[in-house]
Structures are given as C-alpha cells and as structure tokens.
C-alpha cells in the first residue's frame, strides 16, 4: 500500500509504503544510538493485537498523530487482506 501525507506544519509531503509478507526469520534489530536512547524495542504481536495497541496509543505531538493514522490504515488493510485469504 501507499499513503501520501501532507504535514503543513513542516511543509512536508511524505510517501509511505507498506508491504505484506511472510516472516522467515525474526533476526536481531540493529537500532541506532538515538533509537536506543529513545527506548525503541522490537515487539512481535498478532495483527489484531497490533491494531489494538496502535488504536489505544495517545500521540502527544504533531508527528505522532500522523504516524498513528498512517499505521492504523496500513494495519487495517492488512487485516482485510489476511482475512480474505
């Protein structure tokens, strides 16, 4: 899927792409130092659980609200596709 985002606050147009695939190996994440400082972690959950977690999140900044909306669109569409198979 593709989503175009327009963030007027930053005069930004962003194109986000999402792919649905099959996991063959979970591997080990390679977070940057900044991501580690920000507490990033890898968490594997089911698709319904991912939708619930993103839905329950409360973004506290401008960018976060865009990220939440984008991710919910992608996850919901993935759920539709997976449910149709």
C-alpha distances in whole Angstrom, upper triangle without the diagonal:
4,7,10,13,17,19,23,25,24,23,20,17,14,10,8,6,5,7,9,12,16,18,21,23,22,24,26,24,25,25,27,30,28,26,29,31,28,28,25,25,22,22,21,21,19,16,18,20,17,17,20,21,18,19,23,22,24,23,26,25,23,20,20,19,16,15,16,14,11,11,12,9,7,10,11,9,9,13,13,11,14,16,16,17
4,7,10,13,16,19,22,21,20,16,13,10,7,6,5,6,9,12,15,19,21,24,25,24,26,27,25,25,25,26,29,27,25,28,30,27,28,25,25,23,24,23,23,22,19,21,22,19,18,22,22,19,20,23,22,24,22,25,23,21,18,18,18,14,14,15,13,10,11,13,10,9,12,13,11,12,16,16,15,18,20,20,21
4,6,10,13,16,18,17,17,13,10,8,6,5,7,9,12,15,18,22,23,26,27,26,27,28,25,26,25,26,28,26,24,28,29,26,27,24,25,24,24,24,23,23,19,21,22,19,17,21,21,17,18,21,20,21,19,22,20,17,15,16,15,11,11,13,10,7,10,11,9,9,12,13,12,14,17,17,17,19,21,22,23
4,7,10,13,15,15,13,10,7,6,5,6,9,12,15,18,21,25,26,29,30,29,30,30,27,27,26,26,29,26,25,28,29,26,28,25,27,26,26,26,26,26,23,24,25,22,20,23,23,19,20,23,22,22,20,22,19,16,14,16,14,11,12,14,12,9,12,14,12,12,16,17,15,17,20,20,20,23,25,25,27
4,6,10,12,11,11,8,6,5,6,8,11,14,17,20,23,27,28,31,31,29,30,30,27,27,25,25,27,24,23,27,27,24,26,24,25,25,26,26,26,26,23,24,25,21,20,23,22,18,19,22,20,19,17,18,16,13,11,13,11,8,10,12,10,8,12,14,12,13,16,17,17,19,22,22,23,25,27,27,29
4,6,9,9,7,6,5,7,9,11,15,17,21,24,27,31,31,34,34,33,34,33,30,29,27,27,29,26,25,28,28,25,27,26,28,28,29,30,29,30,27,28,28,25,23,25,24,21,21,24,21,20,18,19,16,12,11,14,12,9,12,14,12,12,15,17,15,17,20,21,21,23,25,25,26,29,30,31,33
4,6,6,6,5,6,8,11,13,17,19,23,26,29,32,32,35,35,33,34,33,29,29,26,25,27,23,23,26,26,23,25,24,27,27,28,30,29,30,27,28,28,25,23,25,24,20,21,23,20,19,15,16,13,9,8,11,11,8,11,14,13,12,16,17,17,18,21,22,22,24,27,27,28,30,32,33,35
4,5,5,6,8,11,14,17,20,23,27,29,33,36,36,39,39,37,37,36,32,32,29,28,29,26,26,29,28,26,28,27,30,31,32,33,33,34,31,32,31,28,27,28,27,23,24,25,23,21,18,17,14,10,11,14,13,11,15,17,16,16,19,21,20,22,25,25,26,28,30,31,32,34,35,36,38
4,6,8,11,13,16,18,22,24,28,31,34,37,37,40,39,37,37,35,32,31,28,26,27,24,24,27,26,23,26,25,29,30,31,33,33,34,32,32,32,28,27,28,27,23,24,25,22,20,16,15,12,8,10,13,13,12,15,17,17,17,20,22,22,23,26,27,28,29,31,32,34,35,37,38,40
4,5,9,11,15,16,20,23,27,30,32,35,35,38,37,35,35,33,30,28,26,24,25,22,22,25,24,22,25,24,27,29,30,32,32,34,31,32,32,28,27,29,27,24,25,26,23,21,17,17,13,10,10,14,14,12,14,17,17,17,20,22,22,23,26,27,28,29,31,33,33,35,37,38,40
4,7,10,14,16,20,23,27,30,33,36,36,39,38,36,37,35,32,31,28,27,28,25,25,28,28,25,28,27,30,31,32,34,34,35,33,34,33,30,29,31,29,26,26,28,25,24,20,20,16,13,12,16,16,14,16,19,18,18,21,23,22,23,26,28,28,29,32,33,33,35,37,38,40
4,6,10,13,16,19,23,26,29,32,32,35,35,33,33,32,28,27,25,24,26,23,22,26,26,24,26,25,27,28,29,31,31,32,29,31,31,27,26,28,27,23,24,26,24,22,19,19,16,12,11,15,15,12,14,17,16,15,18,20,20,20,23,25,25,26,29,30,30,32,34,35,36
4,7,10,13,17,20,24,26,30,31,33,33,32,32,31,28,27,26,25,27,24,24,27,28,25,27,25,28,28,29,30,30,31,28,29,30,26,25,27,26,23,24,26,24,23,20,21,18,14,13,15,15,12,13,17,15,13,17,19,18,18,21,23,22,24,26,27,27,29,32,32,33
4,6,10,13,17,20,23,26,27,29,29,28,28,28,25,24,23,22,24,22,21,25,25,23,25,22,24,24,25,26,27,27,25,26,27,23,22,25,24,20,22,24,22,22,19,20,17,14,12,14,14,11,11,14,14,11,14,16,15,15,18,20,19,21,24,24,24,26,29,29,31
4,7,10,14,17,20,23,24,27,27,26,27,27,24,24,23,23,26,23,22,26,27,24,26,23,24,24,25,25,25,26,23,25,25,22,21,24,23,20,22,25,23,23,20,22,20,17,14,16,16,12,12,15,14,10,13,16,14,13,16,18,17,18,21,22,21,24,26,26,27
4,7,10,14,16,20,21,23,24,23,24,24,21,21,20,21,24,22,20,23,25,22,23,20,21,20,21,21,22,22,19,21,22,18,18,21,20,17,19,22,20,21,19,21,19,17,14,15,15,11,10,13,12,8,10,13,11,10,13,15,14,15,18,19,18,20,23,24,25
4,7,10,13,17,18,21,21,21,22,22,20,21,21,22,25,23,21,24,26,24,24,21,22,20,21,20,21,20,18,20,21,18,18,21,21,18,20,23,22,23,21,24,22,20,17,17,18,14,13,15,14,10,11,13,11,9,12,14,13,13,16,17,16,18,21,21,22
4,7,10,13,15,18,19,18,20,21,19,20,20,22,25,24,21,24,26,24,24,20,20,18,18,17,17,17,14,17,18,15,15,19,18,16,18,21,20,22,21,24,23,22,18,18,18,15,13,14,14,10,9,12,10,7,9,12,10,9,13,14,13,14,17,18,18
4,6,10,12,15,16,16,18,20,19,20,21,23,26,26,23,25,28,26,25,22,21,18,18,17,17,16,14,17,18,16,16,20,20,18,20,23,23,25,24,27,26,25,22,21,21,19,16,17,17,13,12,14,13,9,10,13,11,9,13,14,12,12,16,16,16
4,7,10,13,15,15,18,20,19,21,22,25,28,28,24,26,29,27,26,22,21,18,17,15,15,14,11,15,16,14,15,19,19,18,20,23,23,26,25,28,28,27,24,23,23,21,18,18,18,15,13,14,13,10,10,12,10,7,10,12,9,9,13,13,13
4,7,9,12,13,15,18,18,20,22,25,28,28,25,26,30,28,26,23,21,17,17,14,15,14,13,16,18,16,17,20,21,20,22,25,25,28,27,31,31,30,27,25,26,24,21,21,21,18,16,17,17,13,13,15,13,10,12,14,11,10,14,15,13
4,6,9,11,14,17,17,20,22,25,29,29,25,27,30,28,27,23,21,17,16,13,14,13,13,16,17,16,18,21,21,21,24,26,26,29,29,32,33,32,29,27,28,26,23,23,24,21,18,20,19,16,15,17,16,12,14,16,13,11,15,16,14
4,6,7,10,13,14,17,19,23,26,26,23,24,27,26,24,21,18,14,14,11,12,12,13,17,17,16,18,21,20,21,24,25,25,29,29,32,32,32,29,27,28,27,23,23,24,22,19,20,21,17,16,19,18,14,16,18,16,14,17,19,17
4,7,9,13,15,18,20,24,27,28,25,25,29,28,26,22,20,16,16,13,15,16,17,20,20,19,22,24,24,24,27,29,29,32,32,35,35,35,32,30,31,30,27,27,28,25,22,24,24,21,20,22,22,18,19,22,19,17,20,22,19
4,6,9,12,15,17,21,24,25,22,22,26,25,23,20,17,14,14,12,15,16,17,21,20,19,22,24,23,24,27,28,28,31,31,33,34,34,31,29,31,30,26,26,28,26,23,24,25,22,21,24,23,20,21,24,22,20,23,25,22
4,7,9,12,14,18,21,22,19,19,22,22,19,16,13,10,10,9,12,14,16,19,18,17,20,22,20,21,24,25,25,28,28,30,31,31,28,26,28,27,24,24,26,24,20,22,24,21,19,22,23,19,20,24,22,20,23,25,23
4,7,10,13,16,19,20,18,17,21,21,19,16,13,10,12,12,15,17,19,22,21,19,23,25,23,23,27,27,26,29,29,31,31,32,29,27,29,28,25,25,28,25,22,25,26,23,22,25,26,22,24,27,25,23,26,29,27
4,7,9,13,15,17,14,14,18,18,16,13,11,9,11,12,16,19,20,23,21,20,23,25,22,23,26,27,25,28,27,29,29,30,27,25,28,28,24,25,27,25,22,25,27,24,23,26,27,24,25,29,27,26,29,31,29
4,6,10,12,14,11,11,15,15,13,10,8,7,11,12,16,19,20,23,21,18,22,23,20,21,24,25,23,25,24,26,26,27,23,22,25,24,21,22,25,23,20,23,25,22,21,25,25,23,25,28,27,25,28,31,30
4,7,9,11,10,10,13,14,13,11,10,10,14,16,19,22,23,26,24,21,24,26,23,23,27,27,24,26,25,26,26,27,23,22,26,25,21,23,26,24,21,25,26,24,23,27,28,25,27,31,29,28,32,34,33
4,7,8,6,6,10,10,10,8,8,10,13,16,19,22,23,25,23,20,23,25,21,21,25,25,22,24,22,23,22,24,20,20,23,22,19,21,24,22,20,23,25,23,23,27,27,25,27,31,30,29,32,34,34
4,5,5,6,9,10,11,9,11,13,17,19,22,26,26,28,26,23,26,27,24,23,26,27,23,25,22,23,22,23,20,20,23,23,20,22,25,23,22,25,27,25,25,29,30,28,30,33,32,32,35,37,37
4,5,5,6,9,10,10,12,15,18,21,24,28,28,30,28,25,28,29,25,24,28,27,24,25,23,23,22,23,21,21,24,24,21,24,27,25,24,27,29,28,28,31,32,31,33,36,36,35,38,40,40
4,5,5,6,9,9,12,15,18,21,24,27,27,29,27,24,26,27,23,22,25,25,22,22,19,19,18,20,17,17,21,21,19,21,24,23,22,25,27,26,26,29,31,30,31,35,34,34,37,39,39
4,5,5,6,5,9,11,14,18,20,23,24,26,23,20,23,23,20,19,22,22,19,20,18,18,17,19,16,16,19,19,16,18,21,20,19,22,24,23,23,26,28,26,28,31,31,31,33,36,36
4,5,5,6,8,11,14,18,20,24,25,27,24,21,24,24,21,21,24,23,20,21,20,20,20,22,19,18,22,22,19,21,24,23,21,24,27,25,25,28,30,28,30,33,33,32,35,37,37
4,5,8,11,14,17,21,23,26,27,29,26,23,26,26,22,22,25,24,20,21,19,18,18,21,19,18,22,22,20,21,25,24,23,26,28,27,27,30,32,31,32,35,36,35,37,40,40
4,6,9,13,15,19,21,24,24,26,23,20,22,22,19,18,21,20,17,17,15,15,15,17,16,14,18,19,16,18,21,21,19,22,25,24,24,27,29,28,29,32,33,32,34,37,37
4,6,10,12,16,18,21,22,24,20,18,21,21,17,17,20,19,16,17,16,16,17,20,18,16,19,20,17,18,22,22,19,22,25,24,23,26,28,27,28,31,32,31,33,36,36
4,7,10,13,15,19,20,21,18,16,19,19,15,15,19,18,15,17,16,17,17,19,17,15,18,19,15,16,20,19,17,19,22,21,20,23,25,23,25,28,28,27,30,32,32
4,6,10,13,16,17,19,16,14,17,18,14,15,19,18,16,18,18,19,20,22,19,17,20,21,17,17,21,20,17,19,22,20,19,22,24,22,23,27,27,25,28,31,30
4,7,10,13,15,17,14,12,16,17,14,15,18,18,17,19,19,21,22,24,21,18,21,21,17,17,20,19,16,18,21,18,17,20,22,20,20,24,24,22,25,28,27
4,6,10,12,14,11,10,13,14,11,13,16,16,15,18,19,21,23,24,22,19,21,21,17,17,20,19,15,17,20,18,15,18,20,18,18,22,22,20,22,25,25
4,7,9,12,10,9,12,13,12,13,17,17,17,20,21,24,25,26,24,21,22,22,19,18,20,19,15,16,19,17,14,17,19,16,16,20,19,17,19,22,22
4,7,8,6,6,10,10,10,12,14,15,15,19,20,23,25,26,24,21,22,22,18,17,19,18,15,15,17,15,12,15,17,14,13,17,17,15,17,20,20
4,6,5,6,9,10,10,12,14,15,17,20,22,25,27,27,25,22,22,22,19,17,19,18,15,14,16,14,11,12,14,12,10,14,14,12,13,16,16
4,5,5,6,9,10,11,12,14,15,19,20,24,25,25,23,20,20,20,17,15,16,15,12,11,13,11,7,9,11,8,7,11,11,9,11,14,14
4,5,5,6,9,10,10,12,14,18,20,23,25,26,24,21,20,20,18,15,16,16,13,11,13,12,9,9,12,10,8,11,13,11,11,15,16
4,5,5,6,9,10,10,12,16,18,21,23,24,23,19,19,20,17,15,16,17,13,12,15,14,10,11,14,13,11,15,16,14,15,18,19
4,5,5,6,8,10,11,14,16,19,21,21,19,16,16,17,14,11,13,13,10,9,12,11,8,10,13,11,10,14,15,14,15,18,19
4,6,5,6,9,10,13,15,19,20,20,19,16,15,15,13,10,11,12,9,7,9,10,6,7,11,10,9,12,14,14,14,17,19
4,6,5,6,9,12,14,18,20,21,20,16,16,17,15,12,13,14,11,9,13,13,10,10,14,14,12,15,17,17,16,20,21
4,5,5,6,10,12,15,18,19,18,14,14,16,13,10,13,14,11,10,14,14,11,12,16,15,14,18,20,19,19,22,24
4,5,5,9,10,13,15,16,14,11,11,12,10,6,9,10,7,7,11,11,9,11,14,14,14,17,19,18,19,22,24
4,6,8,10,14,16,16,16,12,11,13,11,8,9,11,9,7,11,12,10,11,14,15,14,16,19,19,19,22,24
4,7,10,13,15,17,17,13,12,15,13,10,12,14,12,11,14,16,14,14,18,18,17,20,22,22,22,25,27
4,6,9,12,14,13,10,10,12,11,8,11,13,11,11,14,16,14,15,19,19,19,21,24,23,24,27,29
4,6,9,11,12,8,8,12,11,9,11,14,13,13,16,18,17,18,21,22,22,24,26,27,27,30,32
4,6,8,8,5,5,9,9,7,10,13,12,13,16,17,17,19,21,22,23,25,27,27,28,31,33
4,7,9,7,8,11,11,11,13,16,16,17,19,21,21,22,25,26,26,29,31,31,32,35,36
4,6,5,7,9,10,11,13,15,16,17,19,20,21,23,25,26,27,29,31,32,33,35,37
4,6,6,7,9,11,12,13,15,16,18,19,21,22,24,25,27,28,30,31,32,34,36
4,5,5,6,9,10,11,12,14,16,17,18,20,22,23,24,26,27,28,30,32,34
4,5,5,6,9,10,10,12,14,15,16,18,20,21,22,24,26,26,28,30,32
4,5,5,6,9,10,11,13,14,15,16,19,20,21,23,25,26,27,29,31
4,5,5,6,9,10,11,12,14,15,17,18,20,21,23,24,26,27,29
4,6,5,6,8,10,11,12,14,15,16,18,20,21,22,24,26,27
4,5,5,6,9,10,10,12,14,15,16,18,20,21,22,24,26
4,6,5,6,9,10,11,12,14,15,17,19,20,21,23,25
4,6,5,6,9,10,11,12,14,16,17,18,20,22,23
4,5,5,6,8,10,10,12,14,15,16,18,20,21
4,5,5,6,8,10,10,12,14,15,16,18,20
4,6,5,6,9,10,11,12,14,15,17,19
4,6,5,6,9,10,11,12,14,15,17
4,5,5,6,9,10,10,12,14,16
4,5,5,6,9,10,10,12,15
4,5,5,6,9,10,11,13
4,5,5,6,8,10,11
4,5,5,6,8,10
4,6,5,6,9
4,5,5,7
4,5,5
4,6
4
